[in-house]
Structures are given as C-alpha cells and as structure tokens.
Amino acid sequence: MEMFVYAEGEDDLIGEDTTSAIFWLRLAQGKDQYYEVRQPVYSGGPDEKHQGWDSRNHISINMAELASLKLRDTSDTEIVVDTVSIPGYFLKDETMEVYIRGDPSLERIDHYVAGIINRGDDTLRGRVMIDELRLTDVKRKGGLAMRLSGGVNFADLLTTSFNYARKDADFHNVQQRVSRNAATTENWRVDMTFNPNRFLPESWGIRIPMSASFSSAISSPKYFPGKDIPAGGIREAPDSVQNQSRQLALKTSFDKSTRSQNWLVRQTFDRLRGSIAYTRKLQSTELIKSNESRSISGQVSYPIRFSDESYVQPFQVLGSIPWLGERIKDTRLYYAPTNIDFSANVTESLNNRTARASPDSVMDTYNFNMARAVSGRYRVTDHLSADYSWNANNVLNEFRDRELEAFTMLNPGITRQFAERFTTSYNPELISWFKPKFMYTANYSWVKNAPIDDPLRGGRISAQGRLTGNVTLQLRDIIEVFYTPEGGSAPGSSQGVQRRTAPAGDDQSSQSDKPFEVANPQIKALLKQLHTAAGKVVPITVNYSYSRQAGEPAVRGQPSYAYRLALITDSGLEADTARVGRFDMSTLRVSRDLSWRSGLSLSRSVNMSFSHSRRFSETQSRSAETRATTWDWIYFEKHPNSGIPFVNWNLRWSNLEQLPLFSKVPWRVNLDHSYSGNRTRTIQNMRAPIDRYTRRFQPLVGLTFNFDNGVATNVRLSHTVNLDRNENGNTKTTNQQLTATVSYRHQGGLTIPFPFFDDFYLQNTVNFDLSFDYTSGNEYSLKGAAIDRTHSKWNKKWSVTPRITYTFSDKVTGGFHIVYSENDDYLYGKRINRDFKFDVNIAIRGS
C-alpha cells in the first residue's frame, strides 16, 4: 500500500530537516482492533516547484510484513503499551513506527483513519494533504491443481483403483476471485475388490464380493482462521487449523443368482441375502482435537415368492347362467399370498470425541440399533388385492459389550418407533366402458417419547386413512354400446383396434355386451354424428379422494386395529400427563378432493384440455379449528364477489405456418395459451373469512418459430393477478412477464490431412443465444370498491443476455456471455447491473 503525503508548516515546526509533525494512518477493524503506521513528515521537495512533496513523506507499507509483525519475538525495540483489556504494542524501525492493537486482520479491515500527532511543545500550524492511496505490486502467485487415477483388474478376481487429487489455495478459475477461506486440499483413496466366488463352480451362482477402501482428506487454510497470518504449507501448518479425515471401510455380501435343484437349498440359501460392513473414521478440526468413530452393521433379507397358479375357479359351474355366468365363470380366488418379505438390519456404532478446549475430557456416544421389516401382498382375485407392511426400530444399548446375549435371548431391546401400512385396491370391470378403480390406504405410526428407557412414558401416535376412486369415461365407447360404425370403430380408437385384431370368439363376446342394437335408420344416423363428435373428446377422468388423519402426542399403550386402520379417530387410551398435562392435545384433519379433466382434439394441430377441482380441508385441535375450501374459479376485475367456479384450460395450436398469414415465410409456428385460477377461503375459529383469488395466464400468448436456416425463436407473455381479501383490507398484486429468446446452432468441422495416414477431422459446434426478459410487478391496497386503490409497491426489471458456447473436437469447450440488466423499484430506485463471463475447459486424457 502506497500514498503520497504533502506537508508545509509555520515556524519551522515542519521543516526540511526537522519536524514535530507525525503523520499516522490507521487500518481499522471495528473500534479496538487496528494497525497504525506513524511516520514523520517534512516540507522539503525535489525542487522549488514541488516543495512539500518530500520523498521522506512517501508512505509505503508492505502488507505481508505488516501482518507478520505480530509474530516477532519481544526485543528491545518493542514497547508494550498498557491498554487494560486489549493488548497493544509499538514496533519501531529507523523511519516508521507501527502500533498494533488487539488482533486485527487485513481481510476484515472495514475503514481507514488518518491524522497528525504533534511531538513538539509549541502549537503546530500548517497543512498536510494526502494523495493517491493505492495498492501496488499485488501478489500474483500461481496455484496448481492436479488429479491422478489408475486401476488394475486381475481377471475379475482382484480389482484395485487409486485416485489422488490436490488443489492449492491459490488455484481458481479465471473468472473467480480468491476466497478469504481459501485452503489447500489433498485427497487420496484406494479401493480393492476381491471375488473369492471365482474359485467356486459358476453353476452354483454364489457371489461373495469382498471390498476394502481407505481414504484420506486434508484441508489446510492459507491463513490462520480469522487472521491475516499465513498458516504455512499443508505439511507445515499445525493440525489445530486443519480439517483432517481418514477412513477405512470393509464390506462383504452374500447372494445366490441361480436356483438349486435341492428343495432345502432352494428354500434357504437361494432366497437369503446378506451383507456386513465395518467402518472406522478419524477426524480432527479446528474445534475437535480427535473424533474417532467405529461402526459395524449387518443386513439380512429373506423374500418368499408364491406361485401365480395358486388359485381356484369355483364359479365355472355357473357359466350356463345367462349374462351373469359369462362374467363370473373365469373368476379366480387365490389361496396363497403373492409374496412375503423379511429383512433386518443391525448397526452398532461408537464415537469418541475430544474437544480442543477440554483435551482431558472424552465424550463417549454409543448406539446399538436394530431395524426390522415385514411386508407382503395377498391377491384375493384378479381385481381385489391387499398389501401390508410393518417396520420397527429398536434400541439395544443395554447390551453393550454383550451383544451375543441379545441374539441368544431373542431380545429386541426397547422399541423406539414402529409403523404399519395397509393398502387395498379394487378394480372391478362392471361393463366394458365403465371400469372404476378404488383404493384405501391406512398408515399408522407410533414413536416413543423421550426418555425411551422410561417404561411409564408413552408415545406419539398417528393414523391416516385415505380413500381414492377414479374412473375414465370415453364417450365414444358409451355410444358404441348401442351403435357400431360401419367398418368397426373409428380410426384412433384403441378399443376398435383391439376388436379388429381379436379372435372371432372375442367379437361375439363384445357383441354380447350390447343390451340391444339400434336398427332405426334415423336414430342410427344421429348416433353416427354423435360418434364422430365424441371421437374428438379426450377421455373424461374423474377423481375423488377422502382423507382423515388423527394424532395424539402422548398416550400410554397401543390403540385398537380400528384406530390403526383409521376407521375411528379416538384411540381411547390414557394420556401421558407427565408430558402433556391434563389437556386434550389430539388433532384431527379431514380433507376431500373432487376433480375432473378432459379435452378436445379439434384437429391434429389444435388440442385443448380442461380441468376443474374442488378441495375442502378441516383441521381441529384444542387451540384452533381451521377450514379451507379451494375451487377452480374465475373472477371479474371490478366485481370479485361475482366470480363463479370455472374450468382451467390449455390450448396448443401447432403448424400455424399452414395458415395463409404465415405461409409465405419458411418457418414452423406453434401457439400456446393457458389459464388457471382459483379461490381459497379460510375460516379460523369462526372468524371472518380470508379469501384469496388467483388468475394466471401462463402464458397468455406463447409463440415458437423454427426457421429452416436453424434459427429458433420463442416468445412468451404471462400475466398473473392475486387478490387477498380479509377484514383488515384488500391487497391486489399483478405481475407481467415477457420473455424472448433467439438461438442458432452451427455445426462444422476442419479436416487436417496427414501424409501416409488418414485425414484427421475436428468437429466444431457453436451455439448463439440471445435472450430478453422483462418483468413488471405492482401492488395495490384497495379500499371500498375495486377502483378505489392505492399504489403501494411496484418494480420493473429487464435484462438482455447474449451468449455464445462452443465445442471444439471433444477436448475443448467454453463460452462467454454478457448480462445487462436494469432494475427499478419503489424502495431502492434504479439500479444497473453489468456482468461478463467467459470460460475455457480443456480435457487432457492419456492412456
């Protein structure tokens, strides 16, 4: 850091040879931490014209040496100053005095202060000026980053790999700045995999891979934390400032990929899967002197699969019954489940931690956990099935140092939590065009309240039941029950395709589904027109769901299965008053959803979709009762209360270039338009309702142009309005956004001829993109009528970004872009941002 200082004074108190004026410059970090440089100033100069600019006044501070002064040993030139609670001292040399107070850091300097000290007895009169404070000879030390990897495979019996990476603290990309927390990192890892099953016959299908890995990572900061003192290289820096980590991991597993001919082996070893892993990790950080963790875990699973042929067909004897017998004669009743899966996972871990602040105290953390899971599926018929799963987590810390005792006694320890899930689904095929789907799912969970080793402490329970049903209707299929078009179903009908390719017997079956066939020619002509129109209607899908969730934070015991299946909401259990007192802390949430969706295929180019939904939820607790209802809605700008439930829609119109307006230009044009809106009403504790209206056109208009020369353009205009109405007033926010992008992709190449060899071809790809984004937002406070409003907030922002990216062969990639943006809002005013970025990536590979 350098600076010119000008000085002149009266009565020779600032003279050419003697002076009483001491100039000081303080580099401060807060109030009580700073560097202060003091230096006498003179009124001389190199000539008469430049009197006062004495070369001895020139301030030159070596920042690195300034920071290193704090590391100097005490000597005769050091004068310790009594600053009560904050240490400080002078360091003198021939021309300059340095005063350091506290423990400042050059990285955290937040202000500069300059002044004059009078070392004489007389009053000092004169003038001192400073000029051109600057940094010179900025350190430009280069950084190095390197990666090294390798591997050896010995006939798939033994595989080894090695990876090493190092990055200096001074290494960074061109467009990045050096971070204050820059650190030198060094990582290496060795992996080995041994497959002893290679010595076994391949027909056995046994796999027993054994793997081992060792890794080490060191992160050494460039400076001591919070200081400006270099910490030294990665080998010299004290471990108290480094983050070090070393880890050893061993793992093996067992499974069998083939099925044995022996029944006992097929039912045991063929199904069994297992693994065991051991990990040891050593860490140290600035705060933790030593953190040693060890863990061993084992996992085993045993799946059972049952035959798909485990069924009977008891209704075949009823096949002769008209209409009904034809539908139930092939019904299958399964007498065995589809599958049952068992799994267990045991983990034991020990962690010993020693903090640097208390090196004689070791924190010991021990965990011995077991997780178990059972799941299965039972298919009653082809249309009715049920799934069940159960999982639990247990704590076995009481068996520390006697783990075998827990397994020999079959003691699972203390249950910390468990959960159950039951799902049943029913998909009846009542008639050909009406195939609804129903599903009921129940989830139950129990979590032990702390402390878990207290037998009198209860647990937190929760049960949720959800019933869903949906059906998809196609109008054309309904009409075909009474009317069969000439030549079969119209093109595009999936049902028609099935009938044309089905055997003759299936055709007869489909004809039997018709209760009667229309023969009247007038009605048949009408049905033909309806069939054609119905073919343009997208299948109508209707969904309904009902959900009920009950919870109690602290109860003793386990509820009945009626509660676990969410059939009732009161567990009937005694409350754990030690945790919740005598208050009823149970909660209940009920929600109902009804929605439908459909659309129109007006042509191959024009497609519209429609949807509508209504949602209701109610939450009850001891302190509050909240109801919320949401409709898909459309409201009118001046009279929001007169809005009505309405549909959301999407429009996609492709191939607009076929219209006369666009046919003269060589392009392809697509149009998008979308609307969605809703109204949400929330009522809490019978207070005045809170309404929120939303109207979104995203996009209001969206156009995509694809030119034959490779240029693509996309323009989208969106508009959103939100209106919040409550007893305190109304707030309306609007947002408009316009985005436009233009892109062009050019592919080319360069062929380099080589004598006596094949020509070498380098492919070159360049992408040009130009994007524009404009956003405008406003907020209004409404009073009374919608037209009586106050403009409370506003903001406008626009940006333009040209961008070029390129790929040269498969080794060099890069690009650059420029961003110019202007942001104007009511709070900060107008701001302009300019940004430029470029990057080059070169891949160097060898073999």
CORWODA-V856801 format. One record per run of one state. SS is the DSSP state (A for helix, B for strand, O for the rest). FROM is the first residue (numbers start at 1). LEN is the number of residues. Records with the same first field share a line. If there is no record, write none. Layout:
SS->FROM-LEN / FROM-LEN
This chain:
O->1-1 / 10-4 / 15-4 / 20-1 / 29-5 / 41-7 / 51-4 / 58-1 / 61-2 / 72-6 / 82-6 / 93-4 / 102-4 / 109-2 / 119-7 / 135-10 / 155-3 / 168-15 / 200-2 / 205-1 / 208-1 / 222-1 / 224-6 / 231-11 / 257-6 / 268-4 / 285-3 / 306-5 / 313-3 / 319-5 / 329-4 / 335-4 / 359-3 / 380-4 / 396-1 / 400-3 / 409-5 / 427-4 / 432-2 / 435-2 / 449-10 / 474-1 / 480-14 / 502-2 / 513-8 / 535-2 / 557-4 / 565-9 / 576-1 / 581-6 / 602-4 / 621-4 / 635-5 / 643-1 / 646-2 / 654-2 / 659-8 / 685-5 / 708-3 / 727-2 / 753-7 / 783-6 / 809-3 / 826-3 / 843-5
B->2-8 / 14-1 / 19-1 / 21-8 / 34-7 / 59-2 / 78-4 / 88-5 / 97-5 / 111-8 / 126-9 / 145-10 / 158-10 / 183-13 / 206-2 / 209-13 / 223-1 / 230-1 / 242-15 / 272-13 / 288-18 / 311-2 / 333-2 / 339-17 / 362-18 / 384-12 / 414-13 / 431-1 / 434-1 / 437-12 / 459-15 / 537-20 / 574-2 / 587-15 / 606-15 / 625-10 / 644-2 / 648-6 / 667-18 / 690-18 / 711-16 / 729-24 / 760-23 / 789-20 / 812-14 / 829-14
A->48-3 / 55-3 / 63-9 / 106-3 / 196-4 / 202-3 / 263-5 / 316-3 / 324-5 / 356-3 / 397-3 / 403-6 / 475-5 / 494-8 / 504-9 / 521-14 / 561-4 / 577-4 / 640-3 / 656-3
